[in-house]
């Protein structure tokens, strides 16, 4: 009888087996990762030091930036190490650890995007009660709920998956993903697969419904404003969030609306590459370039830095 428990390591095939193309991938991922970390750390720093950025909106943005750094760090540095070392093996425990953090950060991010849309709803539809409704305590409780929701998504799935036995060690991806790992299992994974689908769909639908409902009320309120200038100002306060939401949910929809089974792996890799590298890099620029307060705060910090460096 075959010893199924003998598989203790997986082999990640990565994005390509072409050495020259792999060098380009390494450079691309390294640059996008550094820019992502610098950009998101800049937003976190600005929201911590600038007294004008102490509202609920920037508190949520600060946490979103932290999640973006965490998410991209869980995926990119391990793959950069694989490319640089040439060692494509990863232990089963390390693989499950990576899945835990990727799903936790990603699920928490989805719930946080829903919370951020609610924050925009209160700011535009109930401006006179904004400070009261979105108090510091409420904001902290909402962030805690996002993290708890993320944990409730991943812990049951991971707990069930830890007892699986594996027949195959090859993972056709550049990081540990649930789908290829379950395909490698000798155990009956039907229940886990159904649970994965249910958790993913519930997270996606619940958060998307919250966002859509918030923006229906926001758009209705904006259209009722008397002047064009007021409408533009109100729309500008949520335009950055709308762009990020469109990118996040759009990538998920694109990943699961596939042209054919044959292209499934290639499309998954391509969309995953954009999700873990390009999106976290672009988000700080989206929030910075489209937000006057953040831009002004960045200018003030740079001016103070230049002034002190000249002394």
MINUDO-615622 format. One record per residue (C-alpha): residue in one letter; x, z, y. Coordinates in nm, 4 decimals, m for minus. Example, Ala and Ser with C-alpha at 12.3 -4.5 7.8 and 13.67 -1.06 7.14 Angstrom:
2
[site "A", [1.2300, 0.7800, m0.4500]]
[site "S", [1.3670, 0.7140, m0.1060]]
// end
This chain:
311
[site "X", [0.0000, 0.0000, 0.0000]]
[site "X", [0.1246, m0.0875, 0.3483]]
[site "X", [0.2364, 0.2050, 0.5641]]
[site "X", [0.0359, 0.1504, 0.8831]]
[site "X", [0.1833, 0.4487, 1.0645]]
[site "X", [0.5309, 0.2889, 1.0540]]
[site "X", [0.4701, 0.1149, 1.3885]]
[site "X", [0.6130, 0.3523, 1.6495]]
[site "X", [0.7141, 0.0958, 1.9142]]
[site "X", [0.5529, m0.2067, 2.0744]]
[site "X", [0.7203, m0.5242, 2.1985]]
[site "X", [0.6048, m0.6510, 2.5385]]
[site "X", [0.6356, m1.0300, 2.5558]]
[site "X", [0.6212, m1.0260, 2.9356]]
[site "X", [0.5219, m1.3110, 3.1648]]
[site "X", [0.7682, m1.5685, 3.0348]]
[site "X", [1.0509, m1.6167, 2.7851]]
[site "X", [1.2396, m1.8542, 3.0183]]
[site "X", [1.5487, m1.6631, 3.1486]]
[site "X", [1.5661, m1.8585, 3.4760]]
[site "X", [1.1961, m1.8151, 3.5481]]
[site "X", [1.2288, m1.4471, 3.4587]]
[site "X", [1.4880, m1.4055, 3.7359]]
[site "X", [1.2402, m1.5512, 3.9871]]
[site "X", [0.9692, m1.3176, 3.8551]]
[site "X", [1.2072, m1.0216, 3.8947]]
[site "X", [1.2888, m1.1144, 4.2565]]
[site "X", [0.9214, m1.1736, 4.3389]]
[site "X", [0.8049, m0.8434, 4.1861]]
[site "X", [1.0928, m0.6463, 4.3375]]
[site "X", [1.0250, m0.7771, 4.6912]]
[site "X", [0.6463, m0.7301, 4.6690]]
[site "X", [0.6922, m0.3806, 4.5237]]
[site "X", [0.9291, m0.2688, 4.8013]]
[site "X", [0.7004, m0.4145, 5.0704]]
[site "X", [0.3993, m0.2495, 4.9073]]
[site "X", [0.5646, 0.0933, 4.8970]]
[site "X", [0.6963, 0.0651, 5.2549]]
[site "X", [0.3613, m0.0608, 5.3887]]
[site "X", [0.1502, 0.2043, 5.2185]]
[site "X", [0.3965, 0.4838, 5.3008]]
[site "X", [0.3805, 0.3714, 5.6644]]
[site "X", [0.0013, 0.4119, 5.6649]]
[site "X", [0.0274, 0.7534, 5.4959]]
[site "X", [0.2906, 0.8657, 5.7497]]
[site "X", [0.0890, 0.7425, 6.0496]]
[site "X", [m0.2281, 0.9209, 5.9344]]
[site "X", [m0.0282, 1.2426, 5.8894]]
[site "X", [0.1582, 1.2454, 6.2220]]
[site "X", [m0.0891, 1.0842, 6.4649]]
[site "X", [m0.3649, 1.3146, 6.5917]]
[site "X", [m0.5837, 1.0117, 6.6745]]
[site "X", [m0.5948, 0.9181, 6.3045]]
[site "X", [m0.7452, 1.2437, 6.1763]]
[site "X", [m1.0976, 1.1139, 6.1113]]
[site "X", [m1.2579, 1.0733, 5.7678]]
[site "X", [m1.1908, 0.6986, 5.7698]]
[site "X", [m0.8140, 0.7476, 5.7923]]
[site "X", [m0.8174, 1.0370, 5.5480]]
[site "X", [m0.9715, 0.8030, 5.2892]]
[site "X", [m0.7279, 0.5267, 5.3882]]
[site "X", [m0.4397, 0.7698, 5.3352]]
[site "X", [m0.5629, 0.8447, 4.9825]]
[site "X", [m0.6224, 0.4755, 4.9148]]
[site "X", [m0.2627, 0.3973, 5.0129]]
[site "X", [m0.1400, 0.6732, 4.7809]]
[site "X", [m0.3413, 0.5202, 4.4943]]
[site "X", [m0.2008, 0.1753, 4.5707]]
[site "X", [0.1566, 0.3071, 4.5520]]
[site "X", [0.0789, 0.4959, 4.2310]]
[site "X", [m0.0942, 0.1993, 4.0673]]
[site "X", [0.1787, m0.0546, 4.1413]]
[site "X", [0.4497, 0.2006, 4.0447]]
[site "X", [0.2869, 0.2498, 3.7034]]
[site "X", [0.3157, m0.1248, 3.6340]]
[site "X", [0.6011, m0.2901, 3.8240]]
[site "X", [0.9165, m0.0698, 3.7813]]
[site "X", [0.8789, m0.0526, 3.3977]]
[site "X", [0.8593, m0.4331, 3.3800]]
[site "X", [1.1537, m0.4718, 3.6198]]
[site "X", [1.3515, m0.2468, 3.3829]]
[site "X", [1.2490, m0.4634, 3.0859]]
[site "X", [1.3687, m0.7804, 3.2636]]
[site "X", [1.6984, m0.6259, 3.3808]]
[site "X", [1.7830, m0.4552, 3.0495]]
[site "X", [1.6466, m0.7200, 2.8137]]
[site "X", [1.4929, m0.4418, 2.6041]]
[site "X", [1.1273, m0.5342, 2.5550]]
[site "X", [1.0423, m0.2394, 2.3308]]
[site "X", [0.8277, 0.0531, 2.4412]]
[site "X", [0.7277, 0.3537, 2.2329]]
[site "X", [0.3627, 0.4031, 2.1412]]
[site "X", [0.3542, 0.7310, 2.3386]]
[site "X", [0.5048, 0.5670, 2.6480]]
[site "X", [0.2574, 0.2810, 2.6147]]
[site "X", [m0.0420, 0.5150, 2.6021]]
[site "X", [0.1010, 0.7114, 2.8958]]
[site "X", [0.1196, 0.3905, 3.0984]]
[site "X", [m0.2400, 0.3019, 3.0081]]
[site "X", [m0.3525, 0.6517, 3.1107]]
[site "X", [m0.2037, 0.6245, 3.4601]]
[site "X", [m0.3037, 0.2603, 3.5164]]
[site "X", [m0.6686, 0.3229, 3.4248]]
[site "X", [m0.6795, 0.6567, 3.6096]]
[site "X", [m0.5439, 0.5113, 3.9347]]
[site "X", [m0.7516, 0.1928, 3.9091]]
[site "X", [m1.0800, 0.3687, 3.8260]]
[site "X", [m1.0227, 0.6278, 4.1001]]
[site "X", [m0.9562, 0.3424, 4.3429]]
[site "X", [m1.2921, 0.1809, 4.2628]]
[site "X", [m1.4757, 0.5072, 4.3275]]
[site "X", [m1.2788, 0.5587, 4.6481]]
[site "X", [m1.3776, 0.2107, 4.7730]]
[site "X", [m1.7417, 0.3128, 4.7215]]
[site "X", [m1.6808, 0.6361, 4.9163]]
[site "X", [m1.5120, 0.4381, 5.1959]]
[site "X", [m1.8160, 0.2093, 5.2198]]
[site "X", [m2.0395, 0.5178, 5.2524]]
[site "X", [m1.8095, 0.6438, 5.5286]]
[site "X", [m1.8563, 0.3124, 5.7156]]
[site "X", [m2.2329, 0.3387, 5.6624]]
[site "X", [m2.2429, 0.6841, 5.8226]]
[site "X", [m2.0132, 0.5757, 6.1087]]
[site "X", [m2.2271, 0.2737, 6.2008]]
[site "X", [m2.5794, 0.3785, 6.0998]]
[site "X", [m2.5585, 0.7488, 6.1919]]
[site "X", [m2.2842, 0.7671, 6.4600]]
[site "X", [m2.4201, 1.0805, 6.6300]]
[site "X", [m2.4075, 1.2762, 6.3030]]
[site "X", [m2.0803, 1.1265, 6.1744]]
[site "X", [m1.8562, 1.4277, 6.2447]]
[site "X", [m2.1106, 1.6652, 6.0920]]
[site "X", [m2.1821, 1.4594, 5.7803]]
[site "X", [m1.8208, 1.3561, 5.7132]]
[site "X", [m1.6641, 1.6977, 5.7672]]
[site "X", [m1.3211, 1.7857, 5.6284]]
[site "X", [m1.4746, 1.9754, 5.3391]]
[site "X", [m1.7075, 1.6873, 5.2464]]
[site "X", [m1.4149, 1.4438, 5.2582]]
[site "X", [m1.2041, 1.6629, 5.0293]]
[site "X", [m1.4971, 1.7023, 4.7880]]
[site "X", [m1.5523, 1.3248, 4.7804]]
[site "X", [m1.1829, 1.2621, 4.7031]]
[site "X", [m1.1970, 1.5244, 4.4277]]
[site "X", [m1.5060, 1.3525, 4.2823]]
[site "X", [m1.3190, 1.0191, 4.2780]]
[site "X", [m1.0288, 1.1690, 4.0802]]
[site "X", [m1.2598, 1.3580, 3.8420]]
[site "X", [m1.4581, 1.0374, 3.7823]]
[site "X", [m1.1348, 0.8515, 3.7034]]
[site "X", [m1.0330, 1.1237, 3.4570]]
[site "X", [m1.3765, 1.1185, 3.2913]]
[site "X", [m1.3336, 0.7448, 3.2359]]
[site "X", [m0.9885, 0.7547, 3.0734]]
[site "X", [m0.9698, 1.0887, 2.8857]]
[site "X", [m1.2390, 1.0169, 2.6199]]
[site "X", [m1.1026, 0.6651, 2.5602]]
[site "X", [m0.7434, 0.7852, 2.5325]]
[site "X", [m0.8425, 1.0770, 2.3093]]
[site "X", [m1.0095, 0.8406, 2.0609]]
[site "X", [m0.7212, 0.5890, 2.0753]]
[site "X", [m0.4416, 0.8392, 1.9993]]
[site "X", [m0.5455, 0.8546, 1.6313]]
[site "X", [m0.5258, 0.4777, 1.5755]]
[site "X", [m0.2830, 0.3232, 1.3267]]
[site "X", [m0.1137, m0.0065, 1.4064]]
[site "X", [m0.0314, m0.3114, 1.1949]]
[site "X", [0.1278, m0.5282, 1.4642]]
[site "X", [0.3779, m0.4353, 1.7351]]
[site "X", [0.3613, m0.7418, 1.9642]]
[site "X", [0.1744, m0.7127, 2.2970]]
[site "X", [0.1302, m1.0439, 2.4785]]
[site "X", [0.1394, m0.8924, 2.8269]]
[site "X", [0.3934, m0.7527, 3.0745]]
[site "X", [0.2506, m0.3991, 3.0655]]
[site "X", [0.0496, m0.1942, 2.8191]]
[site "X", [m0.3137, m0.3017, 2.8308]]
[site "X", [m0.6013, m0.1695, 2.6205]]
[site "X", [m0.7212, m0.5042, 2.4844]]
[site "X", [m0.3982, m0.6245, 2.3131]]
[site "X", [m0.3256, m0.2733, 2.1828]]
[site "X", [m0.6671, m0.2481, 2.0166]]
[site "X", [m0.6077, m0.5914, 1.8606]]
[site "X", [m0.2879, m0.4534, 1.7035]]
[site "X", [m0.4710, m0.1657, 1.5363]]
[site "X", [m0.5430, m0.1503, 1.1628]]
[site "X", [m0.8141, 0.1099, 1.2241]]
[site "X", [m1.1769, 0.0342, 1.3004]]
[site "X", [m1.1810, m0.0039, 1.6799]]
[site "X", [m1.5418, m0.1239, 1.7225]]
[site "X", [m1.6675, 0.2016, 1.8772]]
[site "X", [m1.3669, 0.2303, 2.1122]]
[site "X", [m1.4048, m0.1325, 2.2207]]
[site "X", [m1.7739, m0.0796, 2.2993]]
[site "X", [m1.6900, 0.2391, 2.4897]]
[site "X", [m1.4223, 0.0539, 2.6901]]
[site "X", [m1.6754, m0.2142, 2.7862]]
[site "X", [m1.9429, 0.0440, 2.8766]]
[site "X", [m1.7014, 0.2498, 3.0921]]
[site "X", [m1.5643, m0.0615, 3.2658]]
[site "X", [m1.9108, m0.2074, 3.3344]]
[site "X", [m2.0535, 0.1254, 3.4527]]
[site "X", [m1.7584, 0.1841, 3.6873]]
[site "X", [m1.7787, m0.1703, 3.8208]]
[site "X", [m2.1594, m0.1834, 3.8613]]
[site "X", [m2.2067, 0.1713, 3.9964]]
[site "X", [m1.9386, 0.1389, 4.2638]]
[site "X", [m2.0402, m0.2179, 4.3529]]
[site "X", [m2.4069, m0.1159, 4.3943]]
[site "X", [m2.3004, 0.1682, 4.6278]]
[site "X", [m2.0890, m0.0734, 4.8324]]
[site "X", [m2.3588, m0.3436, 4.8489]]
[site "X", [m2.6308, m0.0951, 4.9505]]
[site "X", [m2.4038, 0.0534, 5.2186]]
[site "X", [m2.3302, m0.2891, 5.3643]]
[site "X", [m2.6954, m0.3969, 5.3543]]
[site "X", [m2.7778, m0.1024, 5.5817]]
[site "X", [m2.4630, m0.1637, 5.7904]]
[site "X", [m2.5433, m0.5327, 5.8481]]
[site "X", [m2.9071, m0.4515, 5.9263]]
[site "X", [m2.7962, m0.1917, 6.1843]]
[site "X", [m2.5361, m0.4261, 6.3388]]
[site "X", [m2.7901, m0.7074, 6.3805]]
[site "X", [m3.0185, m0.4687, 6.5687]]
[site "X", [m2.7520, m0.3907, 6.8307]]
[site "X", [m2.8490, m0.5384, 7.1690]]
[site "X", [m2.5209, m0.7012, 7.2793]]
[site "X", [m2.2788, m0.9365, 7.1070]]
[site "X", [m1.9871, m0.7164, 7.2120]]
[site "X", [m2.1395, m0.4131, 7.0375]]
[site "X", [m2.1992, m0.6173, 6.7227]]
[site "X", [m1.8387, m0.7422, 6.7202]]
[site "X", [m1.7031, m0.3897, 6.7705]]
[site "X", [m1.9221, m0.2480, 6.4923]]
[site "X", [m1.8291, m0.5277, 6.2536]]
[site "X", [m1.4548, m0.4884, 6.3257]]
[site "X", [m1.4646, m0.1246, 6.2065]]
[site "X", [m1.5578, m0.2315, 5.8523]]
[site "X", [m1.4069, m0.5831, 5.8264]]
[site "X", [m1.0778, m0.4574, 5.6753]]
[site "X", [m1.2642, m0.2635, 5.4076]]
[site "X", [m1.4793, m0.5691, 5.3296]]
[site "X", [m1.1695, m0.7850, 5.2778]]
[site "X", [m1.0079, m0.5291, 5.0437]]
[site "X", [m1.3339, m0.4886, 4.8489]]
[site "X", [m1.3654, m0.8674, 4.8142]]
[site "X", [m1.0080, m0.8939, 4.6826]]
[site "X", [m1.0466, m0.6021, 4.4384]]
[site "X", [m1.3834, m0.6952, 4.2916]]
[site "X", [m1.3150, m1.0682, 4.3132]]
[site "X", [m1.0049, m1.0352, 4.0937]]
[site "X", [m1.2061, m0.8403, 3.8327]]
[site "X", [m1.4862, m1.0975, 3.8280]]
[site "X", [m1.2370, m1.3858, 3.8051]]
[site "X", [m1.0536, m1.2162, 3.5177]]
[site "X", [m1.3665, m1.1864, 3.3048]]
[site "X", [m1.5288, m1.5208, 3.3909]]
[site "X", [m1.2827, m1.7282, 3.1895]]
[site "X", [m1.2923, m2.1081, 3.1444]]
[site "X", [m1.2004, m2.0832, 2.7758]]
[site "X", [m1.0625, m1.8473, 2.5115]]
[site "X", [m0.7445, m2.0560, 2.4983]]
[site "X", [m0.6600, m1.9740, 2.8608]]
[site "X", [m0.7597, m1.6055, 2.8339]]
[site "X", [m0.4097, m1.4568, 2.8039]]
[site "X", [m0.2566, m1.6776, 3.0749]]
[site "X", [m0.5383, m1.6012, 3.3210]]
[site "X", [m0.5210, m1.2285, 3.2438]]
[site "X", [m0.1477, m1.2277, 3.3148]]
[site "X", [m0.1811, m1.4298, 3.6359]]
[site "X", [m0.4641, m1.2189, 3.7806]]
[site "X", [m0.2928, m0.8960, 3.6697]]
[site "X", [0.0261, m1.0088, 3.8451]]
[site "X", [m0.1639, m1.0615, 4.1707]]
[site "X", [m0.3543, m0.7331, 4.1284]]
[site "X", [m0.0491, m0.5129, 4.0703]]
[site "X", [0.1919, m0.6791, 4.3142]]
[site "X", [0.0326, m0.8953, 4.5840]]
[site "X", [m0.2835, m0.6914, 4.6573]]
[site "X", [m0.1041, m0.3551, 4.7130]]
[site "X", [0.1404, m0.5390, 4.9408]]
[site "X", [m0.1328, m0.7104, 5.1465]]
[site "X", [m0.3677, m0.4128, 5.1888]]
[site "X", [m0.1487, m0.2243, 5.4435]]
[site "X", [m0.1189, m0.5439, 5.6515]]
[site "X", [m0.4966, m0.6005, 5.6336]]
[site "X", [m0.5703, m0.2489, 5.7581]]
[site "X", [m0.2912, m0.2555, 6.0177]]
[site "X", [m0.3449, m0.6006, 6.1673]]
[site "X", [m0.7237, m0.5605, 6.1928]]
[site "X", [m0.7257, m0.2040, 6.3276]]
[site "X", [m0.6405, m0.1370, 6.6932]]
[site "X", [m0.5901, 0.2387, 6.6444]]
[site "X", [m0.3429, 0.1899, 6.3582]]
[site "X", [m0.1556, m0.0788, 6.5527]]
[site "X", [m0.1379, 0.1439, 6.8599]]
[site "X", [m0.0198, 0.4384, 6.6490]]
[site "X", [0.2513, 0.2211, 6.4925]]
[site "X", [0.3657, 0.1050, 6.8382]]
[site "X", [0.3809, 0.4651, 6.9645]]
[site "X", [0.5852, 0.5793, 6.6653]]
[site "X", [0.8262, 0.2856, 6.7027]]
[site "X", [0.8626, 0.3539, 7.0763]]
[site "X", [0.9427, 0.7205, 7.0087]]
[site "X", [1.1926, 0.6182, 6.7408]]
[site "X", [1.3676, 0.3691, 6.9732]]
[site "X", [1.3669, 0.6239, 7.2594]]
[site "X", [1.5265, 0.8964, 7.0460]]
[site "X", [1.7814, 0.6563, 6.8949]]
[site "X", [1.9028, 0.5604, 7.2449]]
[site "X", [1.9666, 0.9230, 7.3398]]
// end
